Amino acid sequence: MADAVINGGMPFDLPVLKPFFTGENSIWPRKSDLDQYASFLDARIRYTRVTKLLDAVAGLTMDQVNDLALIPGDAVVREFIGGSTIEIPHNE
């Protein structure tokens, strides 16, 4: 089950998200974390597909992710990575 689905369609979405799914502070689970769910074949297949997709993408650095000159404040992905400049009245 996903906590969020991003369908921004911008070419920078995956490179922007990659730093969150790789490295020491990754939110992406280790393959061994799936061992307790051995019967969830669909989850294992999706995990493998997404891992290969992430491996194929050149990601940005966290400094680049935080640079508003590279990723506009009104980009949908900013709602997930921070730095959004979109004002939402009901959130104030």
C-alpha positions in Angstrom: 0.0 0.0 0.0 1.4 3.4 -0.9 1.3 6.4 1.3 1.4 8.7 -1.7 1.3 8.5 -5.4 3.1 11.1 -7.5 1.9 11.6 -11.1 3.5 14.9 -11.9 4.8 13.8 -15.2 7.7 16.2 -15.1 11.1 14.9 -16.3 12.8 15.8 -13.1 10.4 14.0 -10.7 12.5 10.7 -10.5 15.9 12.4 -10.3 14.5 14.7 -7.6 13.1 11.7 -5.6 16.1 9.4 -6.0 18.1 10.9 -3.1 15.3 9.9 -0.7 15.4 6.3 -1.9 19.2 5.8 -1.9 22.1 6.2 0.4 22.3 5.9 4.2 19.1 7.8 5.0 17.1 6.0 2.4 13.4 5.4 3.0 13.5 2.5 0.5 13.5 -0.9 2.3 16.4 -3.3 2.0 15.7 -6.5 0.1 16.0 -8.4 3.4 13.2 -6.4 4.8 10.8 -8.2 2.5 11.8 -11.7 3.8 9.0 -11.6 6.3 6.5 -11.2 3.4 7.7 -14.2 1.4 4.2 -15.0 0.1 3.7 -11.4 -1.3 5.0 -12.2 -4.8 3.5 -9.0 -6.3 5.3 -6.8 -3.8 8.6 -8.5 -4.5 8.1 -8.1 -8.2 7.3 -4.4 -7.8 10.2 -3.9 -5.5 12.5 -5.4 -8.1 11.1 -3.2 -10.9 11.2 0.0 -8.9 14.8 -0.8 -7.7 15.9 -1.3 -11.3 14.2 1.9 -12.3 15.9 3.9 -9.6 19.2 2.3 -10.5 18.7 3.5 -14.1 18.1 7.1 -13.1 20.8 9.7 -12.4 19.6 11.4 -9.2 20.2 14.8 -8.0 22.1 15.7 -4.8 20.1 16.9 -1.8 21.6 20.4 -2.3 20.2 20.3 -5.9 16.8 19.1 -4.6 16.7 22.1 -2.2 17.6 24.6 -4.9 14.5 26.5 -6.0 16.4 27.6 -9.1 16.4 24.0 -10.3 13.0 22.8 -9.1 10.3 25.4 -9.1 8.4 26.0 -5.8 5.2 25.3 -7.6 6.2 21.9 -8.9 4.0 19.1 -7.6 7.0 17.2 -6.4 7.7 20.0 -4.0 4.7 19.0 -2.0 6.6 15.8 -1.1 10.2 17.1 -0.8 9.5 20.4 0.8 9.9 24.0 -0.5 6.5 24.3 -2.0 5.4 27.9 -2.7 1.8 26.9 -3.4 -0.5 28.6 -1.0 -3.3 26.3 0.2 -5.9 28.3 2.1 -7.3 25.4 4.2 -3.7 24.6 5.4 -3.1 28.0 6.9 
